[in-house]
Amino acid sequence: MGANVFVLFVLSFLAPTLADASVPVPAGFPPAGRLTYDIWRNGRVIGKNQVDFAKDGDKLTLLMIINGG
């Protein structure tokens, strides 16, 4: 649950930016890495969502891959 809330917060913060864009972010937010979680509907998994965070100095690049079924 915590990871989902975190992803929604980050996505809502970055939503107004263009796809594949980098924006300045505060130091240490978020740590570089990957979040992967299942997408559920009606009690069964229907896909996966993967979000990669890559930092370059004060820039953060977000790559989201959604695999649905």
KEVEXDREN-683064 format. One line per field, with one value per atom (N, C-alpha, C): residue in one letter; atom name; y negated, x, z negated. Coordinates in Angstrom, 3 decimals. Each point is the difference from the previous one (the first is absolute). Example, Ala and Ser with C-alpha at 12.3 -4.5 7.8 and 13.67 -1.06 7.14 Angstrom:
BEGIN
aa c(a, a, a, s, s, s)
at c(N, CA, C, N, CA, C)
v c(5.690, -1.190, -1.200, -1.050, -1.190, -1.090)
u c(13.190, -0.890, 0.900, -0.350, 0.820, -0.770)
w c(-7.800, 0.000, 0.000, 0.720, -0.060, -0.730)
***
This chain:
BEGIN
aa c(m, m, m, g, g, g, a, a, a, n, n, n, v, v, v, f, f, f, v, v, v, l, l, l, f, f, f, v, v, v, l, l, l, s, s, s, f, f, f, l, l, l, a, a, a, p, p, p, t, t, t, l, l, l, a, a, a, d, d, d, a, a, a, s, s, s, v, v, v, p, p, p, v, v, v, p, p, p, a, a, a, g, g, g, f, f, f, p, p, p, p, p, p, a, a, a, g, g, g, r, r, r, l, l, l, t, t, t, y, y, y, d, d, d, i, i, i, w, w, w, r, r, r, n, n, n, g, g, g, r, r, r, v, v, v, i, i, i, g, g, g, k, k, k, n, n, n, q, q, q, v, v, v, d, d, d, f, f, f, a, a, a, k, k, k, d, d, d, g, g, g, d, d, d, k, k, k, l, l, l, t, t, t, l, l, l, l, l, l, m, m, m, i, i, i, i, i, i, n, n, n, g, g, g, g, g, g)
at c(N, CA, C, N, CA, C, N, CA, C, N, CA, C, N, CA, C, N, CA, C, N, CA, C, N, CA, C, N, CA, C, N, CA, C, N, CA, C, N, CA, C, N, CA, C, N, CA, C, N, CA, C, N, CA, C, N, CA, C, N, CA, C, N, CA, C, N, CA, C, N, CA, C, N, CA, C, N, CA, C, N, CA, C, N, CA, C, N, CA, C, N, CA, C, N, CA, C, N, CA, C, N, CA, C, N, CA, C, N, CA, C, N, CA, C, N, CA, C, N, CA, C, N, CA, C, N, CA, C, N, CA, C, N, CA, C, N, CA, C, N, CA, C, N, CA, C, N, CA, C, N, CA, C, N, CA, C, N, CA, C, N, CA, C, N, CA, C, N, CA, C, N, CA, C, N, CA, C, N, CA, C, N, CA, C, N, CA, C, N, CA, C, N, CA, C, N, CA, C, N, CA, C, N, CA, C, N, CA, C, N, CA, C, N, CA, C, N, CA, C, N, CA, C, N, CA, C, N, CA, C, N, CA, C, N, CA, C, N, CA, C)
v c(1.196, -1.196, -1.254, -0.025, -1.171, -0.330, 1.023, -0.229, -0.568, 0.477, -0.513, -1.473, -0.375, -1.400, -0.857, 0.508, -0.733, -0.227, 1.033, -0.115, -0.994, 0.080, -0.947, -1.430, -0.201, -1.342, -0.516, 0.823, -0.411, -0.276, 0.887, -0.188, -1.251, -0.283, -1.205, -1.249, 0.092, -1.128, -0.252, 1.080, -0.123, -0.007, 0.206, 0.112, -1.162, -1.249, -1.105, -0.056, 0.736, -0.057, 0.853, -0.233, 0.783, 1.385, 0.950, 1.368, -0.017, 0.872, 0.120, -1.286, -0.797, -1.250, 0.166, -0.779, -0.031, -1.317, 0.049, -1.201, -0.059, -1.208, -0.088, 0.521, 0.709, 0.536, -0.254, -0.029, -0.187, 1.161, -0.286, 1.022, 1.171, 1.215, 1.195, 0.403, -0.661, 0.337, 0.397, 1.112, 1.225, 0.671, 1.030, 0.712, 0.682, 0.084, 0.668, 1.476, 0.562, 1.409, 0.326, 1.121, 0.509, 0.423, -0.349, 0.496, 0.852, 1.198, 0.883, 0.518, -0.065, 0.518, 0.531, 0.850, 0.597, -0.958, 0.083, -0.731, 1.016, -0.283, 0.930, -0.564, 0.916, -0.349, 1.212, -0.237, 1.069, 1.223, -0.236, 1.086, 0.789, -0.473, 0.717, -0.983, 0.453, -0.824, -0.115, -1.235, -0.214, -0.626, -0.296, -0.586, -0.394, -0.617, -0.473, -1.426, -0.749, -1.360, -0.090, -0.546, -0.167, -1.461, -0.595, -1.382, -0.026, -0.501, -0.149, -1.470, -0.273, -1.351, -0.079, -0.919, -0.187, -1.445, -0.173, -1.345, -0.350, -1.272, -0.535, -1.393, -0.100, -1.279, -0.373, -1.165, -0.425, 0.330, 0.836, 0.415, 1.403, 0.207, 1.304, 0.382, 1.172, 0.520, 1.209, 0.020, 1.064, 0.764, 1.316, 0.861, 0.947, -0.035, 0.854, 0.991, 1.283, 1.059, 0.681, 0.026, 0.641, 1.165, 1.197, 1.190, 0.481, -0.136, 0.419, 1.181, 0.667, 1.181, -0.017)
u c(0.824, -0.824, 0.864, 1.064, 0.863, 0.638, 0.483, 0.625, -1.003, -1.245, -1.023, -0.272, -0.096, -0.248, 1.164, 1.221, 1.181, -0.006, -0.301, -0.040, -1.067, -1.184, -1.057, 0.409, 0.684, 0.468, 0.991, 0.981, 1.007, -0.651, -0.889, -0.645, -0.868, -0.699, -0.827, 0.869, 1.181, 0.930, 0.575, 0.256, 0.632, -0.981, -1.278, -1.003, 0.015, 0.165, -0.042, 1.192, 1.073, 1.176, -0.201, 0.826, -0.061, 0.568, -0.468, 0.536, 1.482, 0.758, 1.438, 0.750, -0.486, 0.635, 0.660, 1.029, 0.640, -0.344, -0.240, -0.335, 0.879, 0.329, 0.800, -0.786, 0.680, -0.631, 0.913, -0.566, 0.828, 0.985, 1.139, 1.023, -0.588, 0.292, -0.434, -1.443, -0.716, -1.412, -0.200, -0.581, 0.046, 1.329, 0.340, 1.241, -0.112, 1.106, -0.015, -0.351, -0.699, -0.352, -1.241, -0.625, -1.155, -1.103, -1.227, -1.184, -0.781, -0.372, -0.807, -1.147, -1.208, -1.147, -1.047, -0.879, -1.081, -1.177, -0.706, -1.247, -1.131, -0.906, -1.094, -1.344, -0.888, -1.397, -0.853, -1.048, -0.935, 0.702, 0.975, 0.643, 1.046, 0.416, 1.042, 0.973, 1.204, 1.039, -0.277, -0.037, -0.241, 1.203, 1.051, 1.184, 1.030, 1.063, 1.077, 0.349, 0.496, 0.459, 1.416, 0.886, 1.395, 0.371, 0.612, 0.445, 1.477, 0.838, 1.435, 0.311, 0.774, 0.438, 1.503, 0.433, 1.417, 0.363, 1.026, 0.425, 1.294, 0.092, 1.210, 0.185, 0.782, 0.139, -1.319, -0.531, -1.290, -1.170, 0.237, -1.065, -0.487, -1.288, -0.608, -0.744, 0.312, -0.701, -0.815, -1.242, -0.922, -0.389, 0.129, -0.420, -1.054, -1.194, -1.089, -0.365, -0.083, -0.408, -1.222, -1.100, -1.220, -0.303, -0.112, -0.354, -1.345, -1.016, -1.347, -0.455, -1.025, -0.451, -1.440)
w c(0.000, 0.000, 0.000, -0.795, -0.076, 1.340, 0.718, 1.303, 0.992, -0.037, 0.916, -0.252, -1.271, -0.345, 0.461, -0.191, 0.427, 1.507, 0.766, 1.459, 0.430, -0.602, 0.352, -0.312, -1.125, -0.350, 1.038, 0.345, 0.979, 1.344, 0.429, 1.301, 0.021, -1.076, -0.021, 0.003, -0.597, -0.016, 1.392, 0.745, 1.314, 1.166, -0.262, 1.062, 0.986, -0.451, 0.971, 0.947, -0.270, 0.859, 1.241, 0.980, 1.236, -0.224, 0.778, -0.085, 0.341, -0.684, 0.225, -0.318, -0.949, -0.385, -1.362, -0.257, -1.309, -0.667, -1.306, -0.756, -1.243, -0.504, -1.217, -1.205, -0.888, -1.213, -1.194, -1.203, -1.199, -0.179, -0.622, -0.236, -0.785, 0.441, -0.705, 0.239, 0.892, 0.246, 1.441, 0.291, -0.785, 0.249, -0.750, 0.309, 1.363, 0.723, 1.299, -0.200, 0.947, -0.104, 0.801, -0.343, 0.748, -0.959, 0.360, -0.694, 0.992, -0.420, 0.834, -0.845, 0.545, -0.739, 0.957, -0.538, 0.781, 0.107, 1.113, 0.194, -0.148, -0.933, -0.310, 0.436, 0.416, 0.272, -0.345, -0.743, -0.373, -0.592, -0.876, -0.714, 0.763, 1.164, 0.730, 0.656, 0.197, 0.618, 1.492, 0.496, 1.430, 0.696, -0.757, 0.608, -1.041, 0.476, -0.865, 0.394, -0.993, 0.223, -0.529, 0.795, -0.411, 0.180, -1.018, 0.065, -0.360, 0.907, -0.240, -0.230, -1.056, -0.322, 0.251, 0.855, 0.287, -0.308, -0.830, -0.373, 0.716, 0.397, 0.614, -0.582, -1.064, -0.691, -0.647, 0.367, -0.566, 0.915, 1.001, 0.931, -0.330, 0.143, -0.205, 1.270, 0.524, 1.170, -0.439, 0.414, -0.387, 1.246, -0.042, 1.109, -0.549, 0.580, -0.468, 1.099, -0.395, 0.922, -0.612, 0.739, -0.461, 0.936, -0.566, 0.765, -0.484, 0.821, -0.374, 0.841, -0.518, 0.728, 0.324)
***
